[in-house]
């Protein structure tokens, strides 16, 4: 998320991350304090849980 736009406030922004040409993560910034993250990559989920321990899983997603 720091790479998305560290010095710019974004509202309703969508950022996509790719590795090896494949989509790995989508960040949907609703406002400067609310991010929705979509990924099926377990390494991304682990990293997010480490860096943002207060984050919650929503929409019935099964983050393991």
N, C-alpha and C positions, 0 to 999 in steps of 0.2 A: 504494500500500500504506500510505502514511502516513495517508491519510484513513480507512482501514478502521477502525482503533481504536488511535490512536497511544499512548494511555496505559492501555490494557487488554491484558492477556495473554490471547490466545485459543488454545484447543485445539479442533481439529476445527471450525473456523469456515469458513463460505463467504460470500464477499462478491461481489456482482455489480455491474459498472459499465455504465451505459447512456448513450447519446448519441442525441439525436433519437428517443427511445423505442425504440431498438434495442439489444440487448445487445452490448457491445463487449469486455468482459473479465470473466473469473471468476477470483477468487483463492480458493484452498482452502488454509487455514492448517492444517497438520498439527500443528505445535507452534510455539512462538515463534521457532524458528530455521529452519523448513522451510515454504516456500510453493510451491504448484503454481499456475502461471498458465496459463490457457487463453484464447487469442485468435486470431482470424484477421485482425485489423487490423494492417497493416504499421507504422502509426505507433506503435502500442502496443509492438510488438516492438522497434522502433528505440529508443524511450524506455527500455525495460527493459534493453536491451543497453548503453546509455550509462550508466545509473545503477547497474547491477549487472553489471559486466564478467565476473565469475566465474560467472554463471548458466549453466546448461547446458540444452540442449534434450533432452527425454525422450520416450519412447513413440513413437519414429519420426517425431515431428513435423518438419515442414519449415519452420522459421522462416527467412525470407529477409530 
